[in-house]
Structure formats: C-alpha cells, structure tokens
Amino acid sequence: MSIEDTDYDLAHARLFEKMNLILKMFYSKKIEDIKNHLIGIRAMAVNHFNDEESVMQQIEFPLTHIHKAAHNLILFKIDAILESNSNIGPLLENLAFVLSEHVEHYDTIFMEYKNMVEEIINV
C-alpha cells in the first residue's frame, strides 16, 4: 500500500512488518513477548506521528485535528493491548485493521494535500 511518498512508505512498511510479526507471534509466543514488541511499535509510531504532525503544521493542513485524533486512536488501541490481561487476539486484529485504514485513507488525503502544496510552492 503506497501513498506515493518514499519516506512515508518506508516508515509505514516498517510498522506493518512489525505488526505482521506480532500477529504471527500471537499463535506461538507468550503474551509478554508480544507486548514487548508492541512497546517498540508504539515508540516508532509516536516518532512517525510527531514527524507527520510537524509537516502538517508547516503546510497548514486543514484536517490536522482529525488526523491527530486518528493517531491518538492508534496509540489508544496499542495501550489497550498493553494493559490487557485477557485474550488479546481480537485487539491485535483490530489494531492491524485500524493501521491499514489509517494509511489507506488518512495518510492518502494528507499526502495529496502535501503534494499539492509542494507543487504550488515549486511553480
């Protein structure tokens, strides 16, 4: 799934690789191992979100508040898994779905706007 920006595509690919690893681990590893990997994903996501939000401010992206809310939802879902002591399978599946939807919809809209602004500046 590409949003036509190499840096963001690479960052998303790393997040999805780690998320896929966690989903595979769910069937063969302890919950604590999965949670430890999720802590790393959360840190990567926070850095990525901060970078994105900084660019949004620079280009005055009009939907920044909505995009930030989507970022917070992802972090909330990760935190819910980290705090859970019961079956985390459905929570992991939901997180994977939310991440995919975020990139496909929110990030695509953001990149279209960012590219438009860059084209106007470079004209």
C-alpha positions in Angstrom: 0.0 0.0 0.0 1.7 3.1 -1.2 0.9 6.8 -0.6 3.4 7.8 -3.3 6.0 9.2 -0.8 9.1 7.1 -0.4 9.9 8.2 3.2 6.4 7.7 4.5 6.0 4.5 2.5 9.2 3.1 4.1 8.1 4.2 7.6 4.7 2.5 7.0 6.4 -0.6 5.7 8.5 -0.9 8.9 5.4 -0.5 11.1 3.5 -3.1 9.1 6.4 -5.5 9.1 6.5 -5.3 12.9 2.7 -5.6 13.2 2.8 -8.7 10.9 5.5 -10.2 13.1 3.3 -9.6 16.2 0.3 -11.2 14.5 2.4 -14.3 13.7 3.8 -14.4 17.2 0.3 -14.5 18.7 0.0 -18.2 17.8 3.4 -19.2 19.1 4.7 -16.8 21.7 3.8 -15.6 25.2 1.7 -12.5 25.5 4.5 -10.7 27.3 6.8 -11.2 24.2 4.1 -9.7 22.0 3.6 -6.8 24.4 7.4 -6.1 24.4 7.3 -5.9 20.6 4.3 -3.6 20.8 6.2 -1.2 23.0 8.7 -0.9 20.2 5.9 -0.3 17.7 4.4 2.3 19.9 7.7 4.2 20.1 8.1 4.0 16.3 4.5 5.2 15.8 4.9 8.1 18.2 8.1 9.3 16.3 6.4 8.8 13.0 3.2 10.7 14.1 5.3 13.6 15.5 7.1 13.9 12.2 3.8 13.8 10.3 2.2 16.3 12.6 5.1 18.7 12.3 4.8 18.6 8.5 1.0 19.2 8.8 1.6 22.3 10.8 4.2 23.6 8.4 1.9 23.2 5.4 -1.2 24.3 7.4 -3.0 21.0 6.6 -6.7 21.9 7.3 -7.5 18.4 8.7 -4.7 18.2 11.2 -7.0 17.9 14.1 -8.8 14.9 12.6 -5.5 13.2 11.6 -4.1 13.7 15.1 -7.3 12.2 16.5 -6.7 9.1 14.3 -3.1 9.0 15.6 -4.4 9.1 19.2 -6.8 6.2 18.4 -4.0 4.0 17.2 -2.0 4.8 20.4 -5.1 4.1 22.5 -5.5 0.7 20.8 -1.9 -0.2 21.4 -2.2 0.9 25.1 -5.4 -1.2 25.5 -3.4 -4.3 24.3 -0.5 -3.4 26.6 -2.9 -3.1 29.6 -5.0 -6.2 28.7 -4.6 -9.4 30.7 -7.1 -11.4 28.7 -7.4 -12.6 25.1 -5.5 -10.0 23.0 -6.2 -11.7 19.6 -9.2 -9.6 18.7 -7.5 -6.4 19.9 -4.4 -7.2 17.7 -6.7 -7.9 14.7 -8.5 -4.6 15.3 -5.2 -2.7 15.6 -4.0 -4.2 12.3 -7.3 -3.1 10.7 -7.1 0.4 12.1 -3.5 0.9 11.0 -4.3 -0.3 7.5 -7.4 2.0 7.3 -5.3 4.9 8.6 -2.7 4.6 5.9 -5.2 3.9 3.1 -7.4 6.9 4.0 -6.0 9.5 6.3 -2.4 9.4 5.1 -3.5 9.3 1.4 -5.5 12.5 1.9 -2.6 14.1 3.8 -0.1 13.2 1.1 -2.4 14.5 -1.7 -2.6 17.9 0.1 1.1 17.9 0.9 1.9 17.2 -2.8 -0.4 19.9 -3.9 1.2 22.5 -1.6 4.7 21.5 -2.8 3.6 21.9 -6.4 2.2 25.4 -5.7 5.4 26.4 -3.9 7.6 25.0 -6.7 5.7 26.7 -9.5 
